[in-house]
Amino acid sequence: MYLLLLTILATFLAGGRSTAAPAPAGARTSFDAARFGKYWYQGKAELTRYELDQARYGEMHKGDAVLIFVTEPFLPDKQVKLEEGDPSRGITVLKLNSVRKFFTGIYPYSLMTSTFTPVDFSRTRTLKVASSSQEWCGLTFTQLNLRNDRFEGALRSYFEAEGDRQFEFAPAWLEDELWTRIRLAPETLPVGRVQVVPGLQYARLWHKAVRAETAQASLRSDGRESVYQIDYTAIPRRLAIRFDGEFPYKIVGWEETQPGAFDGSPLLTTKAVAKATLLLDYWTRHKNADAHFRKDLGLTTW
């Protein structure tokens, strides 16, 4: 896997281009390829567990969140992982698997979103986001693919009002891609008045259409820690992501403020605080003897 990533990176730097839509404003300004490669091309993923206080049904619920960042080869046409054949067919993406698990009363929620952002994001935008939600009432699945300068979306839901849907929209900033952009080049994050598609987990928990919303975005830093914040104009939602001010810009926590329930109840704030981080080739750690890594992260209830 490590050699394959290096080969694809070399192809990128040599001038290979994706056929996907070019990136909008926000070209990299201080991207250090050598520094990036030393950290992200070790053949390991960065796993961070967060202590989660999740707002749901007008109350706060304890849980865990895990952010899994890893680079991998990706086929921009099929928009799936490149697993065999000529590595020059692919590009390198920074993938984020964002997982949340919490209980509401007797039953659990499990949420996962996967975001695939090209490392060379100046040539093409985030190509794919897929998100699923499982709880005892049923499950939902949403996927976005960037094709022909449009995001194509698909929703699969057990709810009658949602059902199976296909939709599309013109490219806008995706809230889900802002997390990977922080890890790549936070100085290129959009600021000011911008159009942002709220995160797919938000859309499913609140049964909202996936579409761009007007928001005010800001980035502030004290040198040691930075905060990227989005305040939406027409929906009652604020997202603030805190991350280290220096490379590799580890995300140390986040807050989401919105109504606590569907009945117009007062605002509640979901909070996540980093507790443990591992650099690990987790895909090879699937034996009983590897279970201690879960304890190292603090995932004793998973």
PyMOL commands that set and color helices and strands:
alter all, ss='L'
color gray80, all
select helices_A, chain A and resi 2-13+33-40+87-89+175-184+186-188+200-205+282-284+288-290+292-297
alter helices_A, ss='H'
color red, helices_A
select strands_A, chain A and resi 45-56+59-75+80-81+91-104+107-118+128-135+138-147+150-157+164-169+173-174+192-197+213-221+225-232+238-244+251-259+267-280
alter strands_A, ss='S'
color yellow, strands_A
deselect
rebuild
show_as cartoon
